Amino acid sequence: MKLTLVRVDESPQNEAIEIDGLPAVIGSSSDARIRLDDHGVCSFHCSITRHQDNVIVRDLGSRQGTFLNGYRVRESVLRHGDRVAVGGSQFRAQFPG
């Protein structure tokens, strides 16, 4: 399953992160698959996994929390167009098709 996280915050970098294959951990650690050098991002902040036909975003006990469409979540299904906030970074989820 392919997923693209398109940065939508006010960062000068309007980047898109393509994730081909899950699981993926987002964090500030060099061991995180998706590394964000951003204040408020923990070493291993959240994960994106697949469970049956769903893609799941799961907070990994971060101090700042993981937000989906403005709501702090512990675990939630991620859908096309959802906004994910990790620290000061905000992304829109895009699934092909």
Secondary structure as the mmCIF struct_conf table of DSSP 4:
data_model
#
loop_
_struct_conf.conf_type_id
_struct_conf.id
_struct_conf.beg_label_comp_id
_struct_conf.beg_label_asym_id
_struct_conf.beg_label_seq_id
_struct_conf.end_label_comp_id
_struct_conf.end_label_asym_id
_struct_conf.end_label_seq_id
STRN STRN1 LYS A 2 ARG A 7
BEND BEND1 ASP A 9 GLU A 10
BEND BEND2 PRO A 12 PRO A 12
STRN STRN2 ALA A 16 ASP A 20
BEND BEND3 GLY A 21 LEU A 22
STRN STRN3 ALA A 24 GLY A 27
BEND BEND4 SER A 28 SER A 29
TURN_TY1_P TURN_TY1_P1 SER A 30 ASP A 31
BEND BEND5 ALA A 32 ARG A 33
STRN STRN4 ILE A 34 ARG A 35
TURN_TY1_P TURN_TY1_P2 HIS A 39 GLY A 40
TURN_TY1_P TURN_TY1_P3 SER A 43 PHE A 44
STRN STRN5 CYS A 46 HIS A 51
TURN_TY1_P TURN_TY1_P4 GLN A 52 ASP A 53
STRN STRN6 ASN A 54 ASP A 59
BEND BEND6 GLY A 61 GLY A 61
BEND BEND7 ARG A 63 GLN A 64
STRN STRN7 THR A 66 LEU A 68
TURN_TY1_P TURN_TY1_P5 ASN A 69 GLY A 70
STRN STRN8 TYR A 71 VAL A 73
BEND BEND8 ARG A 74 ARG A 74
STRN STRN9 GLU A 75 LEU A 78
TURN_TY1_P TURN_TY1_P6 HIS A 80 GLY A 81
STRN STRN10 ARG A 83 VAL A 86
TURN_TY1_P TURN_TY1_P7 GLY A 87 GLY A 88
STRN STRN11 SER A 89 GLN A 94
#
